[in-house]
């Protein structure tokens, strides 16, 4: 059990294959390395790495029998959500090279332990993250956010990242900055069909609430 540091094909290595013989200090040292490696990929804000480490230490009693990488990833996801930095189990699991289901399970246990209530994960908070990954002009981000804010959150909450990507697809459709659903799926680590379904859903919402894209 353990985690990975570095990018596949370039210094990518497995660390701490078996932690059951490690002391807590050794596990914490490994966790700090993973925290540094993971947070560098999602945010330059120091509060994210410090909060991730704090959660890891304070949730120590839940660590038994769990791999360090998944535990760190879950703490990082919570830290990002608390600061409203775009994050999702899919994105964090991918960058940490851990299983999403395991991450979600630990995430839920930590939130329950500390009675953590996180801000609502809304699609409009994901727009700029997706747009920056796609190198899209800021005007499309502003337009997408403006339109999403006119649609009730109950309509856009099931898959915020997918909805954000799909709205960007719609606002730049038939423009010089148009992007394919396949490209957006690769950027968000979602299935192209998921993006396609979200686009269809948004088209219905735009019609339902009489919102024009132009």
Backbone bond lengths (Angstrom), bond angles and torsions (degrees), N, CA, C in turn:
res aa  C-N    CA-C-N  psi(-1)  N-CA   C-N-CA  omega(-1)  CA-C   N-CA-C  phi
1 X - - - 1.454 - - 1.512 108.92 -
2 X 1.308 117.06 141.13 1.451 119.15 179.84 1.487 110.90 168.87
3 X 1.321 116.40 -160.38 1.448 119.87 -176.72 1.494 110.96 -132.81
4 X 1.311 116.01 -173.59 1.444 121.59 -179.30 1.507 109.16 -127.45
5 X 1.304 116.33 145.65 1.449 121.83 176.96 1.513 108.37 -127.41
6 X 1.332 116.02 132.54 1.451 120.24 -179.88 1.498 111.68 97.84
7 X 1.305 116.05 172.38 1.458 122.33 -178.05 1.521 110.24 -94.33
8 X 1.325 115.58 141.73 1.457 119.52 178.79 1.524 109.84 -55.10
9 X 1.341 114.48 133.32 1.461 118.98 178.30 1.519 112.29 88.07
10 X 1.333 118.22 -6.19 1.457 120.45 -178.48 1.525 109.18 -147.04
11 X 1.329 114.67 83.53 1.445 118.82 178.56 1.513 113.71 72.10
12 X 1.327 115.37 16.57 1.469 120.95 -178.49 1.522 107.67 -76.56
13 X 1.333 116.88 121.65 1.456 118.46 -178.02 1.519 111.82 -141.12
14 X 1.294 114.95 154.01 1.460 121.54 177.55 1.518 108.23 -87.50
15 X 1.342 115.66 135.68 1.454 118.66 179.69 1.518 109.95 -120.86
16 X 1.308 114.54 145.82 1.470 121.74 177.23 1.519 112.21 48.93
17 X 1.307 115.80 67.29 1.453 120.14 -178.17 1.530 111.58 -60.72
18 X 1.313 116.94 -28.34 1.456 119.68 -179.76 1.524 108.65 -140.05
19 X 1.353 116.45 115.21 1.461 119.46 -175.47 1.532 112.80 -100.62
20 X 1.306 118.59 -2.39 1.464 118.52 -173.47 1.526 112.31 -68.51
21 X 1.350 117.39 -16.72 1.449 119.88 178.34 1.526 112.05 -101.20
22 X 1.331 117.41 4.99 1.449 121.12 -179.45 1.529 111.38 -90.37
23 X 1.320 116.00 148.27 1.456 120.42 174.40 1.526 108.15 -77.81
24 X 1.345 116.53 167.42 1.465 118.87 179.39 1.526 110.79 -61.94
25 X 1.328 117.47 -38.09 1.467 120.75 179.62 1.521 111.03 -61.79
26 X 1.326 116.49 -38.53 1.458 120.62 178.48 1.532 110.61 -68.90
27 X 1.329 115.80 -39.77 1.470 120.62 177.95 1.527 109.88 -64.86
28 X 1.331 116.44 -41.46 1.464 120.63 179.20 1.527 110.93 -64.55
29 X 1.319 116.39 -38.05 1.473 120.26 177.89 1.528 110.06 -63.54
30 X 1.332 115.89 -41.42 1.462 120.63 177.14 1.527 109.66 -64.44
31 X 1.332 116.32 -44.02 1.467 120.97 -179.46 1.521 111.01 -58.64
32 X 1.324 116.73 -41.76 1.467 120.61 -179.67 1.533 111.36 -62.62
33 X 1.326 115.96 -38.18 1.472 120.06 177.31 1.530 110.46 -64.70
34 X 1.322 115.21 -43.06 1.466 120.05 -179.91 1.527 110.86 -67.21
35 X 1.331 116.21 -41.50 1.464 120.48 178.89 1.522 110.03 -58.58
36 X 1.314 116.63 -45.51 1.472 121.03 179.26 1.521 110.85 -61.58
37 X 1.339 115.94 -45.52 1.468 120.56 -178.59 1.522 112.14 -65.00
38 X 1.341 116.87 -42.63 1.457 120.87 -176.44 1.527 112.52 -74.20
39 X 1.340 116.72 -44.83 1.467 119.24 -176.35 1.520 112.17 -65.45
40 X 1.299 117.59 -30.91 1.470 120.92 177.89 1.518 111.43 -60.58
41 X 1.327 116.04 -24.11 1.464 120.50 -177.71 1.528 113.33 -87.67
42 X 1.342 116.57 -14.69 1.469 118.17 -176.32 1.525 114.43 -117.88
43 X 1.331 117.49 -28.92 1.461 118.86 -177.49 1.528 111.50 -163.94
44 X 1.325 115.34 147.49 1.464 121.02 177.00 1.530 110.56 -93.97
45 X 1.336 116.81 -1.29 1.460 120.78 -178.71 1.532 110.47 -72.70
46 X 1.321 115.46 124.36 1.466 120.70 -177.60 1.520 111.76 -62.31
47 X 1.333 116.90 -31.26 1.459 120.51 -178.03 1.533 111.54 -60.57
48 X 1.335 117.23 -27.45 1.465 120.03 -179.69 1.521 110.68 -68.74
49 X 1.321 117.17 -47.13 1.468 119.66 -179.55 1.530 111.09 -68.56
50 X 1.338 117.23 -39.54 1.466 119.60 -178.96 1.531 110.92 -68.68
51 X 1.338 116.98 -39.07 1.463 120.58 178.28 1.525 111.07 -68.83
52 X 1.313 117.19 -37.50 1.468 120.94 177.60 1.525 110.41 -62.03
53 X 1.326 116.15 -44.47 1.466 120.38 178.93 1.528 111.02 -65.65
54 X 1.331 117.02 -39.55 1.459 121.36 178.66 1.525 110.75 -61.51
55 X 1.316 116.40 -45.26 1.465 120.73 179.00 1.522 110.99 -63.12
56 X 1.324 115.90 -40.89 1.465 120.57 179.95 1.529 110.21 -59.79
57 X 1.339 115.95 -48.24 1.467 120.49 -178.71 1.529 111.81 -65.78
58 X 1.320 116.22 -44.10 1.464 120.47 -176.45 1.517 113.65 -72.96
59 X 1.335 116.39 -15.84 1.473 120.68 -179.41 1.520 110.94 -105.32
60 X 1.303 115.50 19.57 1.465 122.80 -174.18 1.525 113.46 -50.72
61 X 1.340 116.98 -39.17 1.468 119.25 -175.49 1.526 113.16 -67.42
62 X 1.336 116.03 -16.21 1.473 119.51 177.82 1.524 112.28 -87.90
63 X 1.329 116.24 -10.45 1.472 120.99 -171.97 1.518 113.68 -70.15
64 X 1.315 117.45 -29.11 1.464 121.40 -174.96 1.525 111.67 -53.02
65 X 1.337 115.38 126.31 1.463 120.66 177.81 1.513 114.46 82.38
66 X 1.334 117.70 1.43 1.470 121.16 -178.77 1.528 109.56 -114.87
67 X 1.332 116.22 149.10 1.458 118.34 179.64 1.525 110.52 -79.45
68 X 1.304 115.01 144.43 1.463 121.93 -174.29 1.517 112.38 -60.18
69 X 1.322 117.58 -40.84 1.468 121.19 -176.75 1.525 111.92 -60.95
70 X 1.326 116.80 -45.62 1.469 120.49 -179.79 1.525 110.40 -66.41
71 X 1.334 116.09 -36.76 1.456 120.85 -179.78 1.530 110.46 -66.45
72 X 1.317 116.42 -45.25 1.472 120.97 177.72 1.527 110.12 -62.36
73 X 1.325 116.19 -43.13 1.469 120.92 -179.59 1.525 111.15 -60.15
74 X 1.330 117.01 -41.80 1.462 120.97 179.16 1.534 110.83 -64.75
75 X 1.332 116.24 -42.01 1.471 120.78 178.10 1.534 110.30 -63.62
76 X 1.313 116.44 -40.08 1.464 120.81 179.04 1.528 110.87 -64.41
77 X 1.308 116.55 -41.60 1.471 120.69 179.20 1.528 110.63 -60.83
78 X 1.322 116.31 -41.84 1.469 120.35 178.13 1.526 110.21 -64.08
79 X 1.332 116.90 -45.89 1.466 121.45 -179.41 1.526 111.17 -58.92
80 X 1.320 116.45 -42.06 1.467 121.08 179.11 1.521 111.10 -66.00
81 X 1.327 116.21 -43.94 1.467 120.36 179.84 1.527 110.78 -62.68
82 X 1.327 116.82 -39.62 1.464 120.65 -179.40 1.528 111.48 -62.24
83 X 1.335 115.69 -35.95 1.469 120.65 -179.09 1.522 112.38 -94.24
84 X 1.337 116.00 6.95 1.464 122.98 -179.97 1.526 112.50 57.46
85 X 1.331 114.85 36.25 1.461 121.08 172.87 1.528 107.16 -90.18
86 X 1.334 118.22 129.08 1.464 120.31 -177.70 1.518 113.09 -47.51
87 X 1.302 115.56 122.79 1.463 121.21 -178.09 1.519 109.03 -155.72
88 X 1.301 115.46 150.57 1.464 120.40 175.48 1.520 107.37 -153.84
89 X 1.338 118.05 156.29 1.463 120.27 177.93 1.530 112.05 -55.95
90 X 1.317 116.84 -35.31 1.465 120.33 -179.80 1.518 110.90 -64.81
91 X 1.336 116.53 -48.74 1.468 121.69 -177.98 1.522 111.07 -63.76
92 X 1.336 116.96 -48.47 1.462 121.08 -177.36 1.530 111.24 -67.25
93 X 1.326 117.07 -41.08 1.469 120.35 179.21 1.524 110.67 -63.32
94 X 1.315 116.84 -37.27 1.459 121.17 179.73 1.522 111.31 -67.01
95 X 1.311 117.86 -47.90 1.462 120.14 -176.65 1.536 111.87 -70.17
96 X 1.343 116.12 -27.43 1.470 120.29 179.24 1.529 112.40 -92.37
97 X 1.331 115.71 -7.18 1.463 121.68 -178.91 1.537 111.32 57.21
98 X 1.335 115.67 47.36 1.465 121.49 177.54 1.529 108.94 -125.18
99 X 1.310 116.29 169.06 1.457 120.57 -179.75 1.528 110.60 -78.83
100 X 1.330 115.58 132.34 1.463 120.59 -177.25 1.527 112.36 -60.50
101 X 1.337 116.89 -43.46 1.469 120.35 -178.06 1.523 111.49 -61.47
102 X 1.332 115.93 -38.79 1.463 119.97 179.15 1.526 110.26 -67.76
103 X 1.329 116.59 -41.06 1.458 121.48 177.87 1.534 110.58 -59.87
104 X 1.323 115.78 -47.08 1.477 120.75 -178.84 1.524 111.06 -62.16
105 X 1.332 117.18 -40.74 1.464 121.34 179.70 1.528 111.15 -61.63
106 X 1.340 116.71 -46.21 1.466 121.00 179.44 1.524 110.34 -67.54
107 X 1.319 115.80 -40.85 1.471 122.15 177.49 1.538 110.23 -54.12
108 X 1.324 116.13 -48.01 1.471 121.11 -179.08 1.527 111.44 -65.73
109 X 1.331 116.66 -38.74 1.468 120.51 179.84 1.528 111.32 -65.12
110 X 1.327 116.60 -41.91 1.469 120.60 -179.46 1.529 110.37 -67.09
111 X 1.320 116.45 -43.63 1.474 120.17 178.83 1.524 110.71 -61.10
112 X 1.314 116.21 -39.81 1.471 120.80 179.80 1.527 110.60 -68.16
113 X 1.328 116.63 -42.70 1.464 121.84 -178.95 1.527 111.47 -59.03
114 X 1.330 115.56 -45.32 1.467 120.32 -175.42 1.533 113.53 -98.93
115 X 1.341 115.42 5.79 1.474 120.51 -178.44 1.546 110.66 52.07
116 X 1.319 114.51 47.87 1.467 120.86 -178.87 1.528 110.18 -82.95
117 X 1.304 115.95 125.61 1.466 121.98 176.86 1.527 107.57 -110.56
118 X 1.298 116.43 113.08 1.467 121.16 -174.26 1.528 112.31 -93.35
119 X 1.340 116.60 150.98 1.469 120.01 176.39 1.525 109.62 -59.36
120 X 1.312 116.60 148.97 1.455 121.11 178.23 1.523 109.92 -57.43
121 X 1.315 115.97 130.39 1.469 121.29 -179.22 1.525 108.52 -81.62
122 X 1.329 116.09 96.41 1.464 121.09 -173.66 1.520 112.61 -102.89
123 X 1.327 115.12 149.56 1.463 121.36 -177.55 1.526 112.74 -61.71
124 X 1.341 117.31 -37.15 1.462 118.83 -176.26 1.529 112.37 -65.51
125 X 1.355 116.55 -20.82 1.463 121.10 177.94 1.527 111.59 -77.83
126 X 1.324 116.56 -14.36 1.467 121.44 -176.91 1.530 112.73 -97.08
127 X 1.322 116.50 -14.08 1.466 120.76 -171.21 1.525 112.82 -58.32
128 X 1.330 117.28 -52.74 1.471 119.79 -175.86 1.528 112.32 -64.68
129 X 1.320 116.62 -32.64 1.463 120.39 176.80 1.532 110.29 -62.58
130 X 1.331 115.17 -49.90 1.470 119.70 -179.33 1.532 110.27 -65.10
131 X 1.326 116.70 -42.99 1.470 121.06 -179.05 1.519 111.63 -61.94
132 X 1.338 116.84 -39.52 1.467 119.61 179.87 1.520 111.00 -67.07
133 X 1.329 116.46 -37.46 1.467 121.10 177.49 1.525 111.11 -64.68
134 X 1.330 115.13 -31.75 1.467 120.68 -178.25 1.534 112.03 -93.30
135 X 1.330 116.67 1.65 1.476 122.39 -179.05 1.530 111.64 55.77
136 X 1.329 115.50 42.83 1.463 120.87 -179.51 1.526 111.02 -92.19
137 X 1.324 118.63 144.62 1.472 122.53 178.46 1.526 111.86 -57.76
138 X 1.323 116.60 148.48 1.456 123.15 -177.96 1.527 112.82 -58.79
139 X 1.323 116.80 -32.71 1.478 119.27 -176.80 1.518 111.62 -60.02
140 X 1.335 117.45 -31.88 1.467 120.30 178.55 1.525 110.69 -72.01
141 X 1.335 116.58 -35.51 1.468 120.32 176.67 1.522 109.89 -62.42
142 X 1.326 115.94 -48.01 1.467 120.30 -179.31 1.520 111.42 -60.45
143 X 1.330 115.30 -42.40 1.461 120.14 -179.48 1.526 111.13 -65.40
144 X 1.342 116.05 -43.73 1.466 120.65 -179.75 1.526 110.93 -63.20
145 X 1.334 116.58 -43.53 1.467 121.02 179.77 1.524 110.92 -64.07
146 X 1.319 115.96 -42.75 1.465 121.17 -179.77 1.527 111.22 -59.85
147 X 1.323 116.10 -43.06 1.469 120.15 -179.70 1.527 111.04 -70.45
148 X 1.342 116.85 -43.48 1.469 119.90 179.93 1.526 111.66 -60.95
149 X 1.319 116.41 -33.88 1.469 119.81 179.10 1.525 112.93 -68.94
150 X 1.314 116.60 -14.45 1.465 120.93 177.64 1.526 112.15 -91.79
151 X 1.332 115.65 -10.11 1.461 120.53 178.88 1.529 108.47 -100.69
152 X 1.323 119.43 127.72 1.472 121.64 179.83 1.523 112.24 -52.25
153 X 1.339 116.37 136.74 1.469 120.89 -176.35 1.522 112.85 -59.28
154 X 1.326 117.24 -24.67 1.467 120.23 178.05 1.525 111.05 -61.88
155 X 1.334 115.99 -23.91 1.462 121.16 -179.75 1.532 112.23 -86.14
156 X 1.334 117.26 -17.72 1.469 119.86 -172.11 1.525 114.06 -122.45
157 X 1.329 117.59 9.30 1.457 119.31 -172.05 1.516 117.74 -89.97
158 X 1.317 119.21 -15.01 1.459 120.42 -173.03 1.526 113.74 -68.95
159 X 1.321 117.07 -34.78 1.465 121.40 178.95 1.533 108.02 -145.46
160 X 1.325 117.91 77.76 1.465 122.09 -173.39 1.525 114.79 -53.90
161 X 1.326 116.93 -43.17 1.465 120.16 -178.59 1.531 110.74 -65.93
162 X 1.324 115.93 -42.96 1.459 120.03 178.98 1.519 112.17 -65.19
163 X 1.336 116.28 -39.19 1.462 120.87 178.30 1.528 110.34 -66.02
164 X 1.336 116.54 -42.54 1.471 120.91 179.00 1.528 110.36 -60.52
165 X 1.320 116.47 -46.62 1.462 121.12 179.73 1.527 110.79 -63.06
166 X 1.315 116.28 -40.81 1.465 120.93 -178.44 1.523 111.84 -67.96
167 X 1.330 117.67 -37.58 1.458 120.19 177.46 1.527 110.55 -66.94
168 X 1.320 117.01 -38.11 1.471 120.39 175.85 1.527 110.22 -63.08
169 X 1.326 115.78 -38.37 1.462 120.11 177.18 1.526 110.30 -59.45
170 X 1.329 115.29 -43.78 1.469 120.06 -177.23 1.527 112.59 -69.55
171 X 1.341 117.36 -42.28 1.470 119.04 -175.49 1.534 112.67 -72.57
172 X 1.331 116.61 -22.20 1.472 117.60 179.15 1.531 112.31 -106.90
173 X 1.339 115.35 5.19 1.465 120.18 178.86 1.532 110.20 -60.89
174 X 1.298 115.79 136.41 1.475 122.53 179.99 1.536 113.25 63.92
175 X 1.313 116.38 27.12 1.470 120.57 173.96 1.521 108.13 -119.31
176 X 1.332 115.94 174.85 1.468 120.57 179.92 1.528 111.07 -67.49
177 X 1.328 116.25 -17.20 1.469 120.77 -178.88 1.522 112.64 -103.48
178 X 1.321 116.71 17.12 1.466 119.99 -177.89 1.532 110.89 -59.73
179 X 1.330 115.22 148.94 1.457 121.45 -178.49 1.526 108.22 -135.61
180 X 1.311 116.97 149.52 1.456 120.23 -177.70 1.527 111.73 -83.99
181 X 1.316 114.75 157.80 1.465 119.85 176.75 1.525 110.04 -63.13
182 X 1.325 115.61 -34.21 1.465 119.99 179.53 1.522 110.38 -62.96
183 X 1.333 117.10 -44.38 1.465 121.19 178.73 1.519 110.85 -61.86
184 X 1.325 116.27 -43.32 1.464 120.30 179.71 1.526 111.25 -65.88
185 X 1.307 116.49 -35.62 1.465 120.68 177.94 1.529 110.23 -64.58
186 X 1.326 116.56 -40.96 1.460 120.63 179.04 1.522 111.06 -65.68
187 X 1.325 116.49 -40.23 1.469 121.67 -179.14 1.524 111.63 -65.96
188 X 1.326 116.06 -41.39 1.468 121.01 -175.81 1.524 113.35 -93.39
189 X 1.332 117.23 -2.34 1.462 122.79 -178.76 1.525 112.01 62.75
190 X 1.330 114.67 30.99 1.460 120.60 178.05 1.520 109.65 -108.43
191 X 1.314 115.80 165.58 1.458 121.30 176.64 1.530 109.38 -76.48
192 X 1.342 118.19 137.55 1.474 120.41 178.22 1.524 112.53 -53.04
193 X 1.335 116.83 -33.73 1.464 120.89 178.86 1.532 110.74 -65.13
194 X 1.334 115.92 -34.83 1.470 120.28 178.04 1.519 110.25 -63.72
195 X 1.339 116.00 -43.61 1.462 120.77 177.76 1.528 109.63 -63.22
196 X 1.317 115.92 -43.95 1.463 120.64 -179.92 1.527 112.19 -60.67
197 X 1.323 116.16 -43.29 1.471 120.10 179.05 1.525 111.24 -64.91
198 X 1.347 115.97 -37.63 1.470 120.09 179.36 1.524 110.91 -68.31
199 X 1.331 116.90 -35.88 1.466 120.66 177.41 1.524 109.69 -63.13
200 X 1.336 116.41 -44.86 1.472 120.70 178.61 1.521 110.38 -61.39
201 X 1.305 115.96 -42.41 1.465 121.14 -179.49 1.532 110.78 -62.84
202 X 1.330 115.83 -43.03 1.462 119.71 -179.36 1.529 111.78 -67.96
203 X 1.316 116.65 -37.01 1.472 119.26 177.49 1.536 109.69 -58.96
204 X 1.330 116.46 -41.30 1.469 120.82 178.62 1.528 110.66 -66.08
205 X 1.355 116.16 -40.18 1.467 120.04 179.48 1.527 111.40 -65.35
206 X 1.324 116.10 -39.75 1.467 120.09 179.23 1.524 110.49 -62.46
207 X 1.320 114.71 -40.69 1.462 119.80 178.44 1.530 110.29 -69.04
208 X 1.324 116.39 -42.96 1.473 122.33 -178.17 1.527 111.92 -60.83
209 X 1.335 116.23 -42.68 1.467 120.48 -177.14 1.533 112.82 -98.96
210 X 1.339 114.70 10.97 1.470 121.83 175.59 1.537 112.03 53.27
211 X 1.334 114.16 50.96 1.462 120.99 179.86 1.523 109.08 -107.41
212 X 1.303 117.04 128.51 1.456 122.03 178.67 1.523 110.85 -97.74
213 X 1.321 115.96 141.40 1.464 121.03 179.20 1.525 111.82 -76.81
214 X 1.309 116.52 -29.25 1.467 120.10 -176.00 1.523 111.59 -85.07
